[in-house]
Amino acid sequence: MPKDLHDNICEKNVFSSIYNKYSKDVHNYLYYKYGEQFNPNDKAQDAFVKLWENCKNVTLGNARAFLFKVANNMMLNELKHQKVVLRHQKVKPRDYTNETPEFLMEKEQFLIQYQKVLQNLPEDQRVAFMLNKVEGKKHSEIAEMLGITRKVVEYRIYSAFKTLKRELEGFKI
Amino acid sequence: MNKENLVKKWLADELTDAEREAFEQLDDFQLHKDILDNAAYFKSSGFSQLDDFETFSKRLDEIAKPVRKMTWVKPFLRIASVFVIGFSLYYFFLFNNVVEIQTLASEKATIELPDASKVIVNAMSEVRYSKGKWQQKRELELQGEAFFDVAKGSKFSVITSEGTVSVLGTQFNVKQRGSYFEVECFEGTVKVTSQNTSEQLKAGDRYRFSNGQVSLGNTLYQQPQWTKNVSSFDRIPIFEVIAELERQYNIEVEMDEVQTARLFTGGFVHDNLENALKSITEPLDLDFTIEAKNHVRMYASEK
């Protein structure tokens, strides 16, 4: 019986620990999947608001799955086949002390191509690849987040990598 | 180990030291490395930041307030409905407690009343009484025909749309079919109130109101014949006889050019349709044909 009280999402402190645990992942999931222009910060928070409104009907164990599903649905509603835009940070000259301007320009070209390939990747592959290689999430963590198996995560990352390699091979930097 | 497997293991961070050396020896090692290194340029935190919980919880507070306004409605409705149901059950049991018995065509029923009085109900009839009130008042409503064997006690009344019969303790038959109203007394005394008059019947007396006329007569039986599964009639119009036949057998009788006001004296059994039809048609010079299962046609005999 006491266990139920602690697992009640409607309690503010339980809810805030859920927010702190999952909010970044939900945000990143939305960002890498759908890009920046549809305000993944807002949508991620909307998903948590929905969780709060339904706190009576969702158990602690189901909270993660609920959040990802709701966040994804909210984004899909807004999207309707818009193109994904993922920006890249501009290359700052002071990152490279000894390199020539030509090198910097080539690198910028590389990054522009990279952006193109990244945006055209299948969403699932892009999400898995970025969460793992950029955000440092382990395969098992990603699998749990998205409700899929490790093998699937590995496959998606591998496929994304192969596409990137194929499309970026021509660049020599 | 082939190249692709090395790449896969590298991507999953599962290379052994030996494998790692082999991987770094590959031609396109640099490209592999560049791909991973440059992914960092697309990191989300460069472009989109998530609010912390403090900022977020302000949102929650804004939402919480409007919802609260309606949360009193549901519990209020729940409590109200409990009262409504409670009252209707209470009312139903206290004021009604009505027992209703209905018989269908070709069906008879025997009822025992709360005071051990017995009622035998003929086909297509209905009896209603209030169980809870029976101690104070022995009163029931009748539509159709029933035989009453009343236990001695306070006044016992049978109310029909055509008249009321009251007794103290006796046996009698009440028949009300449409505007036809008949009471036969078999034991004790029976008071019949109908058409603004009152009659006292003794054992063997019969009161009848039919076709707008009141007539008094006798009965020689100890009990109405229909309780013994026979219908008997003494100078009764044919249409009444046929109506009873239809009720007992659950059939429809079509009369082709028959004078249905003619009077009939005789009877028919309840357990054999053919015999019953013969009993009616022969004395009247009529004939019949049994068409579909529940349909009979009657017409003048062609002899």
HADDOCK unambig.tbl for C-alpha pairs under 7 A between the chains (distance, minus, plus):
assign (segid A and resid 16 and name CA) (segid B and resid 53 and name CA) 6.71 0.50 0.50
assign (segid A and resid 19 and name CA) (segid B and resid 53 and name CA) 6.84 0.50 0.50
assign (segid A and resid 24 and name CA) (segid B and resid 50 and name CA) 6.74 0.50 0.50
assign (segid A and resid 27 and name CA) (segid B and resid 50 and name CA) 6.72 0.50 0.50
assign (segid A and resid 28 and name CA) (segid B and resid 44 and name CA) 6.53 0.50 0.50
assign (segid A and resid 31 and name CA) (segid B and resid 44 and name CA) 6.53 0.50 0.50
assign (segid A and resid 36 and name CA) (segid B and resid 48 and name CA) 6.81 0.50 0.50
assign (segid A and resid 41 and name CA) (segid B and resid 48 and name CA) 6.72 0.50 0.50
assign (segid A and resid 41 and name CA) (segid B and resid 49 and name CA) 6.38 0.50 0.50
assign (segid A and resid 41 and name CA) (segid B and resid 50 and name CA) 5.05 0.50 0.50
assign (segid A and resid 49 and name CA) (segid B and resid 60 and name CA) 6.58 0.50 0.50
assign (segid A and resid 87 and name CA) (segid B and resid 42 and name CA) 6.30 0.50 0.50
assign (segid A and resid 88 and name CA) (segid B and resid 41 and name CA) 5.27 0.50 0.50
assign (segid A and resid 88 and name CA) (segid B and resid 42 and name CA) 4.63 0.50 0.50
assign (segid A and resid 89 and name CA) (segid B and resid 41 and name CA) 5.20 0.50 0.50
assign (segid A and resid 89 and name CA) (segid B and resid 42 and name CA) 6.46 0.50 0.50
assign (segid A and resid 133 and name CA) (segid B and resid 36 and name CA) 6.79 0.50 0.50
assign (segid A and resid 134 and name CA) (segid B and resid 39 and name CA) 6.43 0.50 0.50
assign (segid A and resid 134 and name CA) (segid B and resid 40 and name CA) 5.48 0.50 0.50
assign (segid A and resid 134 and name CA) (segid B and resid 43 and name CA) 6.27 0.50 0.50
assign (segid A and resid 154 and name CA) (segid B and resid 12 and name CA) 6.99 0.50 0.50
assign (segid A and resid 158 and name CA) (segid B and resid 8 and name CA) 6.50 0.50 0.50
